[in-house]
C-alpha cells in the first residue's frame, strides 16, 4: 500500500494572450494540497463526499471525507445505488449502520473519544462525536501523519494499541454532529492542536478496494 505523501495541484489551461489576459491564480491553483492514500475504511461498496478546500478551517474536518455504504438495490429494477431501505428514519435502515471499520494504515491508536448516544437520521446530535485517532507507522516508526475516524461506535481497540492496515477497529455509528450513519475520515500532518497542522486530502487504496467484497 502506498504511504507516500504526494502533492496535487490544479492544472491551468493557458490561453493565447490575444484571446485572454493571464488569469490571476485562484486559491486552489496557488495552494498545493497534500494527500495521503489509506486503506478503504470499510470492505463494502461505499462512496464519499469530500470537504473542499476552505469549507472547514480546522483539522481533522478540513479536506475530510464523509463516507457511506451503498448497495445496488434501489430504483427501478433494483439497479441504482441506495443509501438505505424503507424511509430511512431508523439508523437500522441505513446500509452504513454498524458496518465494520478498518484501520487506515499501520498505526498506533493515539486517542479514543466515546459518545454513547446515537441520534436519529436527519436530526443533528449533541455532544462530541465518537472518534478514533491513528498515528501512522512506517517500518514500525511513527510519522507525523494522522487519521481520525469520527461518528464511530463499538470500538474494539484501546489507546496505545498497534494496528495493521485493514484491521477491524470499530463500527460505523451516528452520534455527535451527524445526520445519517456515516464515518468522517479526516487526515492531517503535524499536531492537531497546533495552528501549523496541515490538512491532507484523503485518497483510497484502489487496489485494496478491488480485492475486497466491495470491489468491482
C-alpha angles and dihedrals in degrees: 000000000000113000098169117119114233134189122240118199130181115252115236122212109222116216125196112266090240090063103040141357120254105280121240109245113256123222091261091051095045098044117065113217119216118214137197126205114220138179110270109271092230136025093224126084108281144165132207137213110212129215107237122226109284097017091105126023102203138058137281089023096052110094090357126146129228107212130195133182115245134191131200096237106097138096127018112355090356094275100123127085115257133194098203146358127245115005095325094237094126125063087229089062091065120089089218095059111117093348107159114258120220128211113263096223141331100310151145117245104240103173141016126189119185127199106180094196123092121205127214120256110271094020119098110231129222135240129030117323121247110257146170122211120207129193113204120243122203115189087346094304123113119245128196092256119109136182127194126201110203133193091031130153138187093034111198099187132071133218109278095028119133116225135185124227109279097020114141110253107162143326133265114266140169114241142125117012095002137116105189131021105277142125122248111212114199126177132188144159121235133011113341091214093053125091086224094065110125118217115225129210110239119234124182124230098247091192092059090045090054092052094051130078090261094059126103 
